[in-house]
Amino acid sequence: MLRPCLFQLAAGAALRLVVPAPPAAAQTSPADSVRVLADLGLTEAAFDYAATAARARPSDPGALAGLAIGAMAAEEWDVAAGAADSLLARAPDVSAHQLLIGQAYLSHARAHPSLGAIGRVKKGRAAVERAIALDPDNLEARTTLMQFLLQAPGIAGGSLEGARRQAEEIEARDP
């Protein structure tokens, strides 16, 4: 009982140390805070924080994005995909949101390979491609697509030529 409480205190202290208090006009998004916790290796704390934020603000895109990120960090693939779907329903034309849903579905498919995973792969790839269509300079989306194309077998949509094209686009945009 004492250990989880100490862990939460330590995670909260780490977050305050790493994420400085924002100026009065700016506010840190729950997604940004979750990324910081996950990057520190505090995946459970990231997921718990994200779940709390999403429960408190269920229609806030930042809270939903945070939940998708935290769930992916904690390898809670169904939660990640559900949060990403909710986020997409609220803001379908945001490249970063499309990327999140793509990452959630592609990660879910990789973690649970089966015949059912093919549908998640298709949905994930389409979302990443939509992220690129919405923002051609979204290098994270291009990198995600390139990695998918390199790693997936041809029958699942992998393509060395497609990966090469993405690498060229990344190089052209970020020399």
C-alpha positions in Angstrom: 0.0 0.0 0.0 2.8 2.4 0.8 4.8 1.5 -2.3 2.2 2.7 -4.8 1.8 5.9 -2.9 5.5 6.5 -2.9 5.7 5.7 -6.6 3.0 8.2 -7.3 4.7 10.9 -5.3 8.0 10.2 -7.0 6.4 10.3 -10.5 4.7 13.6 -9.6 7.9 15.0 -8.4 9.7 13.9 -11.5 7.1 15.5 -13.7 7.4 18.8 -11.8 11.2 18.7 -12.2 11.1 17.9 -15.9 8.1 19.9 -17.0 8.6 23.5 -15.6 5.5 25.4 -14.7 4.1 27.0 -17.8 3.7 30.7 -18.0 0.2 32.0 -17.2 -0.8 32.3 -20.9 0.4 28.8 -21.8 -0.8 25.4 -20.5 0.9 22.1 -20.8 -1.2 19.5 -22.6 -1.9 16.2 -20.9 -0.3 14.6 -24.0 2.9 16.5 -23.4 3.0 15.5 -19.7 2.3 11.8 -20.6 5.2 11.9 -23.2 7.6 13.2 -20.6 6.6 10.5 -18.1 6.9 7.8 -20.8 10.2 9.1 -22.0 11.5 8.9 -18.4 10.5 5.2 -18.3 7.6 5.8 -16.0 5.1 4.0 -18.2 2.6 3.0 -15.5 2.6 6.6 -14.1 2.1 7.9 -17.6 -0.8 5.6 -18.2 -2.4 6.4 -14.8 -2.0 10.2 -15.3 -3.4 9.9 -18.8 -6.4 7.8 -17.7 -7.1 10.3 -14.9 -6.9 13.3 -17.3 -9.2 11.5 -19.8 -11.8 10.7 -17.1 -11.7 14.4 -15.9 -12.0 15.8 -19.5 -13.5 13.1 -21.7 -14.0 15.4 -24.7 -10.6 17.2 -24.5 -8.4 16.2 -27.5 -5.3 16.8 -25.4 -6.5 14.3 -22.8 -7.5 11.8 -25.4 -4.2 12.1 -27.1 -2.5 11.7 -23.8 -4.5 8.5 -23.1 -3.6 7.0 -26.5 0.1 7.8 -25.8 0.1 6.5 -22.3 -1.8 3.4 -23.3 0.8 2.7 -26.0 3.6 3.2 -23.6 2.0 0.7 -21.2 1.2 -1.7 -24.1 -2.5 -1.4 -23.5 -3.3 -1.7 -27.1 -7.1 -1.8 -27.0 -7.2 1.3 -24.8 -4.8 3.1 -27.1 -6.9 2.3 -30.2 -10.1 3.3 -28.4 -8.7 6.6 -27.2 -7.3 7.3 -30.7 -10.7 6.5 -32.3 -12.4 8.9 -29.8 -9.8 11.5 -30.6 -10.3 11.1 -34.3 -14.0 11.4 -34.0 -13.5 14.8 -32.4 -10.8 16.1 -34.7 -10.4 14.0 -37.9 -8.4 16.6 -39.9 -5.4 16.9 -37.6 -2.3 15.3 -38.9 -0.9 14.5 -35.4 -4.2 12.8 -34.4 -4.2 10.7 -37.6 -0.6 9.7 -36.8 -1.6 8.6 -33.2 -4.4 6.4 -34.5 -2.0 4.9 -37.1 0.6 4.2 -34.5 -2.0 2.7 -32.1 -3.4 0.3 -34.7 0.0 -0.7 -36.2 1.4 -1.3 -32.7 -1.7 -3.4 -31.8 -1.3 -5.5 -34.9 2.4 -6.1 -34.2 1.8 -7.1 -30.6 -1.1 -9.4 -31.5 -0.4 -11.0 -34.9 -3.3 -12.9 -36.3 -5.7 -12.8 -39.2 -7.6 -10.1 -37.4 -4.5 -8.0 -37.3 -4.7 -7.4 -41.1 -7.6 -5.1 -40.5 -5.7 -3.1 -37.9 -2.7 -2.9 -40.3 -4.9 -1.5 -43.1 -6.5 1.0 -40.7 -3.2 2.0 -39.2 -1.4 2.5 -42.5 -4.3 4.4 -43.9 -4.3 6.7 -40.9 -0.5 7.3 -41.2 -0.9 8.1 -45.0 -3.8 10.5 -44.1 -1.5 12.2 -41.6 1.0 12.8 -44.4 -1.7 14.0 -46.8 -2.8 16.5 -44.1 0.7 17.7 -43.4 3.4 16.6 -46.0 6.1 18.0 -43.6 5.0 15.6 -40.7 8.4 13.8 -40.5 7.3 11.6 -37.7 4.4 10.3 -39.9 6.8 9.8 -42.8 9.2 7.9 -40.5 6.4 5.7 -39.2 5.3 4.9 -42.7 8.9 4.2 -43.8 9.4 1.8 -40.8 6.2 0.0 -41.6 7.1 -0.4 -45.2 10.5 -1.8 -44.3 9.2 -4.2 -41.6 6.0 -5.5 -43.0 5.9 -8.5 -45.4 4.8 -7.7 -48.9 1.5 -9.4 -48.4 0.7 -7.0 -45.6 1.8 -3.9 -47.6 5.5 -3.8 -47.0 7.6 -2.3 -49.9 11.2 -1.5 -50.1 10.5 0.9 -53.0 7.8 2.7 -50.9 10.2 2.9 -48.0 12.9 4.4 -50.3 10.4 7.0 -51.5 9.6 8.0 -47.9 13.3 8.2 -47.1 13.8 10.6 -50.1 10.9 12.7 -48.9 12.3 12.9 -45.4 15.7 13.9 -46.7 14.2 16.6 -49.0 12.3 18.1 -46.1 15.0 17.7 -43.4 18.4 17.8 -45.0 
